[in-house]
Amino acid sequence: MVKKIEDSDFWLICPNWVEVLRFSIKNKNSGILYVEQGIVMGNFGEKPPLMKNRKEMKIKDARVYWLKLLNEGWQQTGPKW
């Protein structure tokens, strides 16, 4: 699934399907985005994840982090909350 550039939320799920990350643009002109971490709830992820923390990152740094996670086996996924 390819997202349009206008979309502001991008999601990754860890290789063992326990943790999810949401990358969301705070303000398109600010160069900052939020990275929110959540833990998958329920046996099959049927419940929304429990949000654990949120941090702000520069878009440049978030891109490096995104690529690092993909290289570690994380996968793109759909919205979880």
MOURQUI-V767032 format. One record per pair of residues at least 6 apart in sequence whose ideal C-beta (glycine too) atoms are under 7 Angstrom apart, sorted by sequence separation. I is the first residue (numbers start at 0). J is the second residue. D is the distance in whole Angstrom. If there is no record, write none. Layout:
((I & J & D) (I & J & D))
This chain:
((25 & 31 & 5) (40 & 46 & 4) (2 & 9 & 7) (12 & 19 & 5) (25 & 32 & 6) (40 & 47 & 7) (11 & 19 & 7) (24 & 32 & 5) (25 & 33 & 6) (40 & 48 & 6) (56 & 64 & 7) (10 & 19 & 6) (11 & 20 & 5) (23 & 32 & 6) (39 & 48 & 5) (40 & 49 & 6) (22 & 32 & 6) (23 & 33 & 5) (38 & 48 & 6) (10 & 21 & 6) (37 & 48 & 3) (38 & 49 & 5) (22 & 34 & 6) (23 & 35 & 7) (37 & 49 & 6) (8 & 21 & 6) (9 & 22 & 4) (37 & 50 & 5) (38 & 51 & 6) (20 & 34 & 6) (21 & 35 & 4) (37 & 51 & 6) (8 & 23 & 5) (20 & 35 & 7) (35 & 50 & 6) (36 & 51 & 5) (7 & 23 & 6) (20 & 36 & 6) (36 & 52 & 5) (7 & 24 & 4) (18 & 36 & 7) (19 & 37 & 5) (35 & 53 & 5) (18 & 38 & 6) (19 & 39 & 6) (33 & 53 & 5) (34 & 54 & 5) (17 & 38 & 6) (17 & 39 & 6) (33 & 55 & 6) (34 & 56 & 6) (16 & 39 & 6) (31 & 55 & 5) (32 & 56 & 6) (31 & 57 & 6) (32 & 58 & 6) (30 & 57 & 6) (34 & 61 & 6) (16 & 44 & 7) (30 & 58 & 5) (19 & 48 & 5) (32 & 61 & 5) (25 & 55 & 7) (48 & 79 & 5) (47 & 79 & 6) (48 & 80 & 6) (47 & 80 & 5) (22 & 61 & 6) (37 & 79 & 7) (22 & 65 & 7) (37 & 80 & 7) (11 & 68 & 6) (19 & 76 & 7) (14 & 72 & 4) (14 & 73 & 7) (13 & 73 & 6) (19 & 79 & 5) (12 & 73 & 7) (11 & 73 & 4) (12 & 74 & 6) (11 & 74 & 7) (11 & 75 & 6) (12 & 76 & 4) (10 & 75 & 7) (11 & 76 & 7) (10 & 76 & 5) (10 & 77 & 6) (10 & 78 & 6) (10 & 79 & 6) (8 & 78 & 6))
